Amino acid sequence: MEEKNYTEVLINGNVYTLGGAEDPEYLQKVAAYINEKVAVLKAQPGFTRQNKDYQEVMIYLNLADDYFKTLQEAMMLRAQKDEMEKEIYSLKHELISLQMKQEAAQKED
């Protein structure tokens, strides 16, 4: 069983103790990302005048939006990688075929 790592993080002005298998540095990085998203939203006109429930929902929506955009980009990159691997396979096959033809032509000479 993996050892749990605990670290204190500051999120939106509050200190939380987080525990998990991840390194404390990773947990700090996650907290920094959340703080960055909160800061961007707080900079939007009128955001801080909204009630706390609305603010929280907007934070959740922004985090989910980033997640799904990243997921979509990862899927697109995997598809591109698969296409490139197919192209490489095809080019290798073509190269071998041309090498065999060249060897056959050289033997005829």
FIMI-742147 format. One record per residue: residue number from 1; residue in three letters; x, y, z of N, C-alpha, C in turn. Coordinates in steps of 0.05 Angstrom, whole numbers, padded with zeros to 5 digits. Example, Ala and Ser with C-alpha at 12.3 -4.5 7.8 and 13.67 -1.06 7.14 Angstrom:
<atom resi="1" resn="ALA" n_px="00264" n_py="-00114" n_pz="00156" ca_px="00246" ca_py="-00090" ca_pz="00156" c_px="00264" c_py="-00066" c_pz="00156"/>
<atom resi="2" resn="SER" n_px="00257" n_py="-00045" n_pz="00142" ca_px="00273" ca_py="-00021" ca_pz="00143" c_px="00258" c_py="00001" c_pz="00157"/>
END
This chain:
<atom resi="1" resn="MET" n_px="00017" n_py="-00024" n_pz="00000" ca_px="00000" ca_py="00000" ca_pz="00000" c_px="00018" c_py="00025" c_pz="00000"/>
<atom resi="2" resn="GLU" n_px="00010" n_py="00044" n_pz="-00017" ca_px="00027" ca_py="00068" ca_pz="-00019" c_px="00024" c_py="00086" c_pz="00006"/>
<atom resi="3" resn="GLU" n_px="00045" n_py="00099" n_pz="00012" ca_px="00045" ca_py="00117" ca_pz="00035" c_px="00031" c_py="00143" c_pz="00027"/>
<atom resi="4" resn="LYS" n_px="00015" n_py="00153" n_pz="00045" ca_px="00001" ca_py="00178" ca_pz="00040" c_px="00020" c_py="00201" c_pz="00047"/>
<atom resi="5" resn="ASN" n_px="00020" n_py="00221" n_pz="00029" ca_px="00035" ca_py="00246" ca_pz="00034" c_px="00015" c_py="00267" c_pz="00042"/>
<atom resi="6" resn="TYR" n_px="00022" n_py="00282" n_pz="00062" ca_px="00004" ca_py="00304" ca_pz="00072" c_px="00019" c_py="00330" c_pz="00068"/>
<atom resi="7" resn="THR" n_px="00004" n_py="00350" n_pz="00060" ca_px="00016" ca_py="00377" ca_pz="00058" c_px="-00006" c_py="00397" c_pz="00061"/>
<atom resi="8" resn="GLU" n_px="00001" n_py="00420" n_pz="00071" ca_px="-00018" ca_py="00442" ca_pz="00074" c_px="-00016" c_py="00459" c_pz="00049"/>
<atom resi="9" resn="VAL" n_px="-00040" n_py="00466" n_pz="00038" ca_px="-00041" ca_py="00484" ca_pz="00015" c_px="-00059" c_py="00507" c_pz="00021"/>
<atom resi="10" resn="LEU" n_px="-00055" n_py="00529" n_pz="00007" ca_px="-00071" ca_py="00552" ca_pz="00010" c_px="-00089" c_py="00554" c_pz="-00016"/>
<atom resi="11" resn="ILE" n_px="-00115" n_py="00553" n_pz="-00012" ca_px="-00133" ca_py="00555" ca_pz="-00035" c_px="-00154" c_py="00576" c_pz="-00028"/>
<atom resi="12" resn="ASN" n_px="-00154" n_py="00597" n_pz="-00045" ca_px="-00173" ca_py="00619" ca_pz="-00042" c_px="-00173" c_py="00630" c_pz="-00014"/>
<atom resi="13" resn="GLY" n_px="-00149" n_py="00634" n_pz="-00003" ca_px="-00147" ca_py="00646" ca_pz="00024" c_px="-00150" c_py="00627" c_pz="00047"/>
<atom resi="14" resn="ASN" n_px="-00156" n_py="00602" n_pz="00043" ca_px="-00160" ca_py="00583" ca_pz="00064" c_px="-00138" c_py="00561" c_pz="00063"/>
<atom resi="15" resn="VAL" n_px="-00129" n_py="00553" n_pz="00087" ca_px="-00109" ca_py="00532" ca_pz="00089" c_px="-00123" c_py="00505" c_pz="00091"/>
<atom resi="16" resn="TYR" n_px="-00115" n_py="00486" n_pz="00074" ca_px="-00126" ca_py="00459" ca_pz="00075" c_px="-00103" c_py="00439" c_pz="00078"/>
<atom resi="17" resn="THR" n_px="-00107" n_py="00418" n_pz="00092" ca_px="-00088" ca_py="00396" ca_pz="00093" c_px="-00098" c_py="00374" c_pz="00074"/>
<atom resi="18" resn="LEU" n_px="-00081" n_py="00370" n_pz="00053" ca_px="-00088" ca_py="00350" ca_pz="00033" c_px="-00071" c_py="00325" c_pz="00037"/>
<atom resi="19" resn="GLY" n_px="-00082" n_py="00302" n_pz="00032" ca_px="-00067" ca_py="00277" ca_pz="00034" c_px="-00072" c_py="00260" c_pz="00010"/>
<atom resi="20" resn="GLY" n_px="-00051" n_py="00247" n_pz="00001" ca_px="-00055" ca_py="00229" ca_pz="-00022" c_px="-00028" c_py="00216" c_pz="-00030"/>
<atom resi="21" resn="ALA" n_px="-00029" n_py="00200" n_pz="-00050" ca_px="-00005" ca_py="00186" ca_pz="-00060" c_px="00014" c_py="00205" c_pz="-00075"/>
<atom resi="22" resn="GLU" n_px="00003" n_py="00228" n_pz="-00083" ca_px="00019" ca_py="00247" ca_pz="-00098" c_px="00039" c_py="00261" c_pz="-00081"/>
<atom resi="23" resn="ASP" n_px="00060" n_py="00271" n_pz="-00094" ca_px="00080" ca_py="00286" ca_pz="-00079" c_px="00069" c_py="00313" c_pz="-00070"/>
<atom resi="24" resn="PRO" n_px="00079" n_py="00323" n_pz="-00048" ca_px="00069" ca_py="00349" ca_pz="-00038" c_px="00073" c_py="00371" c_pz="-00059"/>
<atom resi="25" resn="GLU" n_px="00094" n_py="00370" n_pz="-00075" ca_px="00098" ca_py="00390" ca_pz="-00095" c_px="00076" c_py="00390" c_pz="-00116"/>
<atom resi="26" resn="TYR" n_px="00066" n_py="00366" n_pz="-00122" ca_px="00044" ca_py="00363" ca_pz="-00141" c_px="00019" c_py="00376" c_pz="-00129"/>
<atom resi="27" resn="LEU" n_px="00014" n_py="00370" n_pz="-00104" ca_px="-00010" ca_py="00381" ca_pz="-00091" c_px="-00009" c_py="00412" c_pz="-00089"/>
<atom resi="28" resn="GLN" n_px="00015" n_py="00422" n_pz="-00085" ca_px="00019" ca_py="00451" ca_pz="-00085" c_px="00014" c_py="00463" c_pz="-00113"/>
<atom resi="29" resn="LYS" n_px="00022" n_py="00448" n_pz="-00133" ca_px="00018" ca_py="00456" ca_pz="-00161" c_px="-00012" c_py="00457" c_pz="-00167"/>
<atom resi="30" resn="VAL" n_px="-00027" n_py="00437" n_pz="-00158" ca_px="-00056" ca_py="00436" ca_pz="-00162" c_px="-00069" c_py="00460" c_pz="-00148"/>
<atom resi="31" resn="ALA" n_px="-00061" n_py="00465" n_pz="-00123" ca_px="-00072" ca_py="00488" ca_pz="-00108" c_px="-00066" c_py="00514" c_pz="-00123"/>
<atom resi="32" resn="ALA" n_px="-00042" n_py="00517" n_pz="-00133" ca_px="-00034" ca_py="00541" ca_pz="-00148" c_px="-00052" c_py="00545" c_pz="-00173"/>
<atom resi="33" resn="TYR" n_px="-00058" n_py="00523" n_pz="-00186" ca_px="-00075" ca_py="00524" ca_pz="-00210" c_px="-00103" c_py="00534" c_pz="-00202"/>
<atom resi="34" resn="ILE" n_px="-00113" n_py="00523" n_pz="-00181" ca_px="-00140" ca_py="00531" ca_pz="-00172" c_px="-00140" c_py="00561" c_pz="-00164"/>
<atom resi="35" resn="ASN" n_px="-00119" n_py="00569" n_pz="-00150" ca_px="-00117" ca_py="00598" ca_pz="-00142" c_px="-00115" c_py="00616" c_pz="-00166"/>
<atom resi="36" resn="GLU" n_px="-00101" n_py="00607" n_pz="-00187" ca_px="-00099" ca_py="00622" ca_pz="-00212" c_px="-00127" c_py="00626" c_pz="-00225"/>
<atom resi="37" resn="LYS" n_px="-00142" n_py="00604" n_pz="-00226" ca_px="-00169" ca_py="00605" ca_pz="-00237" c_px="-00187" c_py="00624" c_pz="-00221"/>
<atom resi="38" resn="VAL" n_px="-00185" n_py="00622" n_pz="-00194" ca_px="-00201" ca_py="00639" ca_pz="-00177" c_px="-00194" c_py="00668" c_pz="-00181"/>
<atom resi="39" resn="ALA" n_px="-00168" n_py="00674" n_pz="-00183" ca_px="-00158" ca_py="00701" ca_pz="-00187" c_px="-00169" c_py="00713" c_pz="-00214"/>
<atom resi="40" resn="VAL" n_px="-00168" n_py="00697" n_pz="-00235" ca_px="-00178" ca_py="00706" ca_pz="-00261" c_px="-00208" c_py="00712" c_pz="-00259"/>
<atom resi="41" resn="LEU" n_px="-00223" n_py="00695" n_pz="-00245" ca_px="-00252" ca_py="00701" ca_pz="-00242" c_px="-00257" c_py="00725" c_pz="-00225"/>
<atom resi="42" resn="LYS" n_px="-00242" n_py="00728" n_pz="-00204" ca_px="-00246" ca_py="00751" ca_pz="-00186" c_px="-00240" c_py="00777" c_pz="-00200"/>
<atom resi="43" resn="ALA" n_px="-00223" n_py="00776" n_pz="-00221" ca_px="-00216" ca_py="00800" ca_pz="-00236" c_px="-00238" c_py="00808" c_pz="-00255"/>
<atom resi="44" resn="GLN" n_px="-00257" n_py="00790" n_pz="-00260" ca_px="-00279" ca_py="00796" ca_pz="-00278" c_px="-00298" c_py="00816" c_pz="-00265"/>
<atom resi="45" resn="PRO" n_px="-00308" n_py="00836" n_pz="-00280" ca_px="-00326" ca_py="00855" ca_pz="-00269" c_px="-00351" c_py="00842" c_pz="-00258"/>
<atom resi="46" resn="GLY" n_px="-00357" n_py="00849" n_pz="-00233" ca_px="-00382" ca_py="00840" ca_pz="-00221" c_px="-00380" c_py="00812" c_pz="-00207"/>
<atom resi="47" resn="PHE" n_px="-00359" n_py="00798" n_pz="-00212" ca_px="-00357" ca_py="00771" ca_pz="-00201" c_px="-00359" c_py="00771" c_pz="-00170"/>
<atom resi="48" resn="THR" n_px="-00344" n_py="00788" n_pz="-00157" ca_px="-00344" ca_py="00788" ca_pz="-00128" c_px="-00370" c_py="00799" c_pz="-00116"/>
<atom resi="49" resn="ARG" n_px="-00386" n_py="00811" n_pz="-00132" ca_px="-00412" ca_py="00821" ca_pz="-00122" c_px="-00433" c_py="00798" c_pz="-00122"/>
<atom resi="50" resn="GLN" n_px="-00427" n_py="00777" n_pz="-00135" ca_px="-00446" ca_py="00754" ca_pz="-00136" c_px="-00445" c_py="00739" c_pz="-00110"/>
<atom resi="51" resn="ASN" n_px="-00466" n_py="00724" n_pz="-00104" ca_px="-00466" ca_py="00708" ca_pz="-00079" c_px="-00446" c_py="00685" c_pz="-00081"/>
<atom resi="52" resn="LYS" n_px="-00438" n_py="00675" n_pz="-00058" ca_px="-00417" ca_py="00654" ca_pz="-00057" c_px="-00424" c_py="00629" c_pz="-00073"/>
<atom resi="53" resn="ASP" n_px="-00449" n_py="00621" n_pz="-00073" ca_px="-00457" ca_py="00597" ca_pz="-00088" c_px="-00452" c_py="00602" c_pz="-00118"/>
<atom resi="54" resn="TYR" n_px="-00459" n_py="00625" n_pz="-00128" ca_px="-00455" ca_py="00631" ca_pz="-00156" c_px="-00425" c_py="00631" c_pz="-00162"/>
<atom resi="55" resn="GLN" n_px="-00409" n_py="00643" n_pz="-00145" ca_px="-00381" ca_py="00644" ca_pz="-00149" c_px="-00369" c_py="00616" c_pz="-00150"/>
<atom resi="56" resn="GLU" n_px="-00378" n_py="00599" n_pz="-00132" ca_px="-00368" ca_py="00571" ca_pz="-00131" c_px="-00375" c_py="00556" c_pz="-00157"/>
<atom resi="57" resn="VAL" n_px="-00400" n_py="00560" n_pz="-00166" ca_px="-00408" ca_py="00546" ca_pz="-00190" c_px="-00392" c_py="00556" c_pz="-00214"/>
<atom resi="58" resn="MET" n_px="-00386" n_py="00582" n_pz="-00215" ca_px="-00370" ca_py="00592" ca_pz="-00237" c_px="-00342" c_py="00580" c_pz="-00236"/>
<atom resi="59" resn="ILE" n_px="-00331" n_py="00578" n_pz="-00213" ca_px="-00304" ca_py="00565" ca_pz="-00210" c_px="-00305" c_py="00536" c_pz="-00219"/>
<atom resi="60" resn="TYR" n_px="-00326" n_py="00521" n_pz="-00211" ca_px="-00329" ca_py="00493" ca_pz="-00219" c_px="-00331" c_py="00492" c_pz="-00250"/>
<atom resi="61" resn="LEU" n_px="-00348" n_py="00509" n_pz="-00261" ca_px="-00352" ca_py="00509" ca_pz="-00290" c_px="-00326" c_py="00514" c_pz="-00305"/>
<atom resi="62" resn="ASN" n_px="-00310" n_py="00534" n_pz="-00295" ca_px="-00285" ca_py="00540" ca_pz="-00308" c_px="-00265" c_py="00517" c_pz="-00306"/>
<atom resi="63" resn="LEU" n_px="-00264" n_py="00504" n_pz="-00283" ca_px="-00246" ca_py="00481" ca_pz="-00280" c_px="-00255" c_py="00458" c_pz="-00298"/>
<atom resi="64" resn="ALA" n_px="-00281" n_py="00453" n_pz="-00299" ca_px="-00291" ca_py="00432" ca_pz="-00316" c_px="-00286" c_py="00438" c_pz="-00346"/>
<atom resi="65" resn="ASP" n_px="-00289" n_py="00463" n_pz="-00353" ca_px="-00284" ca_py="00472" ca_pz="-00381" c_px="-00255" c_py="00466" c_pz="-00388"/>
<atom resi="66" resn="ASP" n_px="-00236" n_py="00474" n_pz="-00371" ca_px="-00208" ca_py="00468" ca_pz="-00376" c_px="-00203" c_py="00438" c_pz="-00379"/>
<atom resi="67" resn="TYR" n_px="-00216" n_py="00423" n_pz="-00361" ca_px="-00212" ca_py="00394" ca_pz="-00362" c_px="-00221" c_py="00382" c_pz="-00389"/>
<atom resi="68" resn="PHE" n_px="-00245" n_py="00390" n_pz="-00397" ca_px="-00256" ca_py="00378" ca_pz="-00422" c_px="-00241" c_py="00388" c_pz="-00446"/>
<atom resi="69" resn="LYS" n_px="-00232" n_py="00413" n_pz="-00446" ca_px="-00216" ca_py="00423" ca_pz="-00469" c_px="-00189" c_py="00407" c_pz="-00470"/>
<atom resi="70" resn="THR" n_px="-00177" n_py="00402" n_pz="-00447" ca_px="-00152" ca_py="00387" ca_pz="-00446" c_px="-00156" c_py="00358" c_pz="-00455"/>
<atom resi="71" resn="LEU" n_px="-00178" n_py="00347" n_pz="-00446" ca_px="-00185" ca_py="00319" ca_pz="-00454" c_px="-00189" c_py="00318" c_pz="-00484"/>
<atom resi="72" resn="GLN" n_px="-00203" n_py="00337" n_pz="-00496" ca_px="-00208" ca_py="00338" ca_pz="-00524" c_px="-00181" c_py="00341" c_pz="-00539"/>
<atom resi="73" resn="GLU" n_px="-00164" n_py="00358" n_pz="-00529" ca_px="-00138" ca_py="00362" ca_pz="-00542" c_px="-00121" c_py="00336" c_pz="-00541"/>
<atom resi="74" resn="ALA" n_px="-00122" n_py="00323" n_pz="-00518" ca_px="-00108" ca_py="00297" ca_pz="-00515" c_px="-00118" c_py="00277" c_pz="-00535"/>
<atom resi="75" resn="MET" n_px="-00144" n_py="00275" n_pz="-00538" ca_px="-00156" ca_py="00256" ca_pz="-00557" c_px="-00147" c_py="00263" c_pz="-00585"/>
<atom resi="76" resn="MET" n_px="-00147" n_py="00289" n_pz="-00592" ca_px="-00139" ca_py="00297" ca_pz="-00619" c_px="-00109" c_py="00290" c_pz="-00623"/>
<atom resi="77" resn="LEU" n_px="-00092" n_py="00295" n_pz="-00603" ca_px="-00064" ca_py="00288" ca_pz="-00606" c_px="-00060" c_py="00258" c_pz="-00608"/>
<atom resi="78" resn="ARG" n_px="-00075" n_py="00242" n_pz="-00594" ca_px="-00073" ca_py="00213" ca_pz="-00597" c_px="-00081" c_py="00205" c_pz="-00625"/>
<atom resi="79" resn="ALA" n_px="-00102" n_py="00217" n_pz="-00636" ca_px="-00110" ca_py="00210" ca_pz="-00663" c_px="-00088" c_py="00218" c_pz="-00683"/>
<atom resi="80" resn="GLN" n_px="-00076" n_py="00242" n_pz="-00679" ca_px="-00054" ca_py="00250" ca_pz="-00697" c_px="-00031" c_py="00231" c_pz="-00695"/>
<atom resi="81" resn="LYS" n_px="-00024" n_py="00222" n_pz="-00671" ca_px="-00003" ca_py="00203" ca_pz="-00666" c_px="-00008" c_py="00177" c_pz="-00681"/>
<atom resi="82" resn="ASP" n_px="-00033" n_py="00168" n_pz="-00679" ca_px="-00041" ca_py="00143" ca_pz="-00692" c_px="-00038" c_py="00146" c_pz="-00722"/>
<atom resi="83" resn="GLU" n_px="-00046" n_py="00168" n_pz="-00733" ca_px="-00044" ca_py="00173" ca_pz="-00762" c_px="-00015" c_py="00174" c_pz="-00770"/>
<atom resi="84" resn="MET" n_px="00002" n_py="00187" n_pz="-00754" ca_px="00030" ca_py="00189" ca_pz="-00760" c_px="00044" c_py="00161" c_pz="-00759"/>
<atom resi="85" resn="GLU" n_px="00035" n_py="00145" n_pz="-00740" ca_px="00046" ca_py="00117" ca_pz="-00738" c_px="00038" c_py="00101" c_pz="-00763"/>
<atom resi="86" resn="LYS" n_px="00014" n_py="00105" n_pz="-00772" ca_px="00005" ca_py="00091" ca_pz="-00797" c_px="00022" c_py="00100" c_pz="-00821"/>
<atom resi="87" resn="GLU" n_px="00027" n_py="00126" n_pz="-00822" ca_px="00042" ca_py="00138" ca_pz="-00844" c_px="00071" c_py="00127" c_pz="-00843"/>
<atom resi="88" resn="ILE" n_px="00082" n_py="00126" n_pz="-00819" ca_px="00109" ca_py="00115" ca_pz="-00816" c_px="00110" c_py="00086" c_pz="-00825"/>
<atom resi="89" resn="TYR" n_px="00091" n_py="00070" n_pz="-00817" ca_px="00089" ca_py="00042" ca_pz="-00825" c_px="00088" c_py="00040" c_pz="-00855"/>
<atom resi="90" resn="SER" n_px="00071" n_py="00056" n_pz="-00867" ca_px="00068" ca_py="00056" ca_pz="-00896" c_px="00094" c_py="00064" c_pz="-00910"/>
<atom resi="91" resn="LEU" n_px="00107" n_py="00084" n_pz="-00900" ca_px="00132" ca_py="00093" ca_pz="-00912" c_px="00154" c_py="00072" c_pz="-00909"/>
<atom resi="92" resn="LYS" n_px="00155" n_py="00059" n_pz="-00886" ca_px="00175" ca_py="00037" ca_pz="-00882" c_px="00170" c_py="00015" c_pz="-00901"/>
<atom resi="93" resn="HIS" n_px="00145" n_py="00008" n_pz="-00905" ca_px="00137" ca_py="-00014" ca_pz="-00924" c_px="00146" c_py="-00006" c_pz="-00952"/>
<atom resi="94" resn="GLU" n_px="00140" n_py="00019" n_pz="-00959" ca_px="00148" ca_py="00029" ca_pz="-00986" c_px="00178" c_py="00029" c_pz="-00989"/>
<atom resi="95" resn="LEU" n_px="00193" n_py="00037" n_pz="-00969" ca_px="00222" ca_py="00037" ca_pz="-00970" c_px="00233" c_py="00009" c_pz="-00974"/>
<atom resi="96" resn="ILE" n_px="00222" n_py="-00010" n_pz="-00959" ca_px="00231" ca_py="-00038" ca_pz="-00962" c_px="00226" c_py="-00049" c_pz="-00990"/>
<atom resi="97" resn="SER" n_px="00202" n_py="-00042" n_pz="-01000" ca_px="00195" ca_py="-00051" ca_pz="-01027" c_px="00213" c_py="-00039" c_pz="-01048"/>
<atom resi="98" resn="LEU" n_px="00220" n_py="-00013" n_pz="-01045" ca_px="00238" ca_py="00000" ca_pz="-01064" c_px="00266" c_py="-00012" c_pz="-01062"/>
<atom resi="99" resn="GLN" n_px="00275" n_py="-00018" n_pz="-01037" ca_px="00302" ca_py="-00030" ca_pz="-01034" c_px="00303" c_py="-00057" c_pz="-01047"/>
<atom resi="100" resn="MET" n_px="00281" n_py="-00073" n_pz="-01044" ca_px="00281" ca_py="-00099" ca_pz="-01057" c_px="00282" c_py="-00097" c_pz="-01087"/>
<atom resi="101" resn="LYS" n_px="00267" n_py="-00077" n_pz="-01098" ca_px="00268" ca_py="-00073" ca_pz="-01127" c_px="00295" c_py="-00064" c_pz="-01136"/>
<atom resi="102" resn="GLN" n_px="00308" n_py="-00047" n_pz="-01120" ca_px="00335" ca_py="-00038" ca_pz="-01127" c_px="00355" c_py="-00061" c_pz="-01127"/>
<atom resi="103" resn="GLU" n_px="00353" n_py="-00078" n_pz="-01107" ca_px="00371" ca_py="-00101" ca_pz="-01105" c_px="00366" c_py="-00120" c_pz="-01128"/>
<atom resi="104" resn="ALA" n_px="00341" n_py="-00124" n_pz="-01136" ca_px="00335" ca_py="-00142" ca_pz="-01158" c_px="00346" c_py="-00130" c_pz="-01184"/>
<atom resi="105" resn="ALA" n_px="00344" n_py="-00104" n_pz="-01187" ca_px="00354" ca_py="-00091" ca_pz="-01212" c_px="00385" c_py="-00092" c_pz="-01213"/>
<atom resi="106" resn="GLN" n_px="00398" n_py="-00090" n_pz="-01190" ca_px="00427" ca_py="-00092" ca_pz="-01189" c_px="00437" c_py="-00120" c_pz="-01195"/>
<atom resi="107" resn="LYS" n_px="00421" n_py="-00140" n_pz="-01188" ca_px="00429" ca_py="-00168" ca_pz="-01193" c_px="00426" c_py="-00174" c_pz="-01223"/>
<atom resi="108" resn="GLU" n_px="00408" n_py="-00160" n_pz="-01236" ca_px="00404" ca_py="-00165" ca_pz="-01265" c_px="00426" c_py="-00153" c_pz="-01281"/>
<atom resi="109" resn="ASP" n_px="00439" n_py="-00132" n_pz="-01270" ca_px="00461" ca_py="-00118" ca_pz="-01285" c_px="00485" c_py="-00134" c_pz="-01285"/>
END
